[in-house]
């Protein structure tokens, strides 16, 4: 850290990208972005998806229901009816929304429903939502642990500002990447995220870019504006559906067949989120 007047100090130019994950943005070749690539045989034999959800058989385009009415005792125990593939898909999406309730009943259910709707009608286009941006911003500023990326940026700034000339020296620009490489980047993996809809909507963010848009230094302190850009994939890969936690849950079985079966092939998509955060610090 510089403390005296340094007339030869070269200031770092802003905006400056302080960190990028190894995972790239807009990675449509990722495993969880595949769609329509599996046959009925593969779904049944390799993934054990003989039954997706009770009452709907997408492989035969049939639905099964119990009879109702005053004379139900005289009817067959189960009524089987044939539907079009489009009707079956609609039923599965309706079940998708219904089964999502236990994991999205607090706070962000509207967001997850929007994601399901986008899977059904968005044809793979990128997803944006102000509610997701709000949640992303809150996650970043609420993290006060030693692994906080925002606090790490603040510490690097305060450790390397040259107060003599009121700049952040260019020679210390690599400090950001070095320090951020050891922290936990923003993600929705708290216990509350398991039930508020964020855990199933995003959970582990695939790619992150962090940029300091501006840094203004005077004799008494500084003001920094930092921009976070995150991106995840709303899609399932083979490991997702074969995990012990997810395999037998109807919501994931429905999601997987809608995305991966060659007869459906609904396209997964990237979910984009961003947050701009201003913070100040005083000279110590």
N, C-alpha and C positions, 0 to 999 in steps of 0.2 A: 504494500500500500504506500502510495506517495503522500508526503505531508508538506513538503516545501514547494516553493515556486519552481516550476519546470517549464521553461520557455520552449523546450524542444519536444514536449509531449504532443504526440499525434492523437487527436480525439477519435474515438470510434464513431463511425457514421451510422445513423439510424434512418429507416428501420433496419434492424439486424436480426436475422433468424438465429436464435440461440440453441435450438434443439430440433432435430427431426428423428423420428423412429426409423429403424431399418425397414420396417414395413412401409410400402409406398401407398400414397393416396390413389384412389381409383383403380385398385388392383382387382380387375375383373377375372383374373386367372386364379384367384385364391380358391381353395377347395370348397369353401362354403358358398361360393357363387355359382356352382354347377346347377344345372336344372334340366329336367327331361332326359336324364342320361341313364335311367335304370328301367329294366323290364319288370313285368310282374313276377317272373321266375326269380330274378335277383332280389326283389323286395321280400319275397317269401322265404327263399332258401338261404340267402346270405345275411339278411337282416331280421329274419323271424317275424315279418309283418304280415302274418296270415290274416289277422283281424285288425282293423284300424280303430274302429269305434263301434260300439254296440248299436245295432239297428241300421247301419249303412255299410253296404258292401260295394266299394267302388270298382272292384274287379269284374263283378257281374252286372253292375248298374241296378242293383236291387236294394230296396229298403224293406225292413221287417218291423211289424208293429203288432201289438196285442189288440184284439177286437174290443170295441167299446159299445155301450148301449144296453138296452134291456134284454136283448137276446144274444148277448155275447157268449153265453154258455153253449149255444147251439152252433157257434161258428168254430172254424179251426183255431187251434191254440195260438198260432202265429200267422198273421197275414203277410204275404210277400208280394210286393209290387215292383214293377220295372219302371225306372225313370231314365230320362236322357242323361248323358254324361254331364251336360251343363247343369242340370238340376242336382245331380249328385255332388258336383263341385260346390254348388251354392249351399247345399246342406252341410258339407264338410266345413266350409267357411263359417257358417252359422254356429256349428259345434266348436270350431276354433275360438270364436269369440266367447261362447258360453264357458268353455273349460279354462279360459284365461282368468276368470274371476278370482280364484284363490291366490294367484300370484300378482294381481294388479288391483286389489280392492282399496288400496290406500294411496291417494294422491295423484297417480299418473295413469290411471286406467284409460282415460281418454287418449293418451299418447299411444298406448299399446293397441287400442282399437284402430287408431289412425294408421298404424303400421300394418295391421292385418288387412285393412281396407286397401292400402297401397299395394300390398302383395297381390291382392285380387284384381285390381284395376290399373295399377301403375305401369305394367309392362316393363319393369326393370328400371324405370327412371329414378334418378337420385331423390332422396327424401329430405325435406327440410321442415322444421316445425319450431315455432317460437317457444313452445313449452319445453322442448328438449334443450334449446339454448339456455333457458332459464335454469333448468336442472343442472346443466353443465357448469354454468357460472357459479351456482350455489355450491356445487361439489368442490370447486377449486378454492373459493374464498373461505369455505368452512373447514378446510383441512389445516389444522394447526399442529400436526405431528412433525417430528423431525424429518420425515420423508416428504414433506410438502414441497411441491415443485415451485409454488409461488414464493414461499419463504426462502427457498434455496436461491432463487433469482435475487430476492431482496438482499440476502446475505452477501452474495457475490458482488453486487453493486456497491454496497457499503464498505466492503473490504478492499475495493480497488479504485474507488473514485480518487482522483487527484484534486484535492480541495484547493491547492495552490492556484490552479488555472480553471477550476470548476468544470472538469470534463471527466468522462470515463476513458482511460487510455486504450488505444487500439491494441497495445501489446498484451492486454489482459482479456482479449475477446474469447479466447479458448477456455477460459475459466468456467464460463457458463455451461458449455457442453460437458466438460469433465465432471462438474458437480452434479448436473442433471442426470448424467448416466447412472448415478447411484441412487436415485430416488424413485418412488412409485408415482407413475404418471396418473393423471385423473382417470378414474373408472368408477363404475357403480357396483361395488361389491360389499357394501355394508349390510348388516342383517336386515335393516328396514327396506333395503332395495329388493329383497326377496319377495316382499308382499306389496310394495307400492307401484310395481310395474316397470321400474327402471332396470332391475336386474335382468328381466327377460327381454326388455326392449333393446338394451345395449350391453350391459355387464362390462366385458373387457374390451376397451376401445382398441381397434386394430391399428390405426395410424394417428400420430399426433405431430403437429408442428407448433412451435412456440416462437413468437417474434416480439421483440421489444420494439414498439412502433416509435417511441420517443423517450428521451431521457433529458430532462432539464435540470441543471445543477446551478445553485447559487452559493453564496457564502454560508448560508445557514442550513441548507438541506437540498433535497432533490424531489422531483416528481417524475414518475415513470408510468408509461402506458404500455401494457402487455396484452398481446392478442394470442389466444389459444384457438387452434383449429383441430378438431377431432373428427375421426371418421371410423365407422364400424360397418359390418355387413349384416343385413337382416336375412340370414340364410343358415342352413344346417349342413354340416359335412358328415362323413361317415362316423367319425369319432363321437359326434354329438349324439346321434341316435343309438349308438351302441354302448353308451355309458350306462352304468347300472342305475344312475339317478334318473335318467330321462327315458330310457327305452320303453318302460311300461306305462308312461303317462300319456293319456289320450292326446293332450295338446301337442306333444312333440311327434307322435305318430301321424297325426293329421297334417301337421306342418311339413313333415318329411315327404309324405306321399304327394301332397299338393305341389311341392317344389321339384321332387326328383323323379317321379313316375313319368315315363315317356308319354302317357296318355293325357297328363295334365301339364306338367312343365311350367308352372307359374314361376316367373323370374324373380330371383332375389335381387336385392338392390343395396346401394350404399346409403347409410344414414349419416348425414352431416350435422355437425354441431360446432358452435363457435362462441367465444366469450371474450369481451374486451374489459380489462380491469385496470383501473388507475389506483396507484398507491403512492404514498409520500414517506419520506424518511428525514430525520434530522441529523445534522452533523454532530458527531460525538466528540 
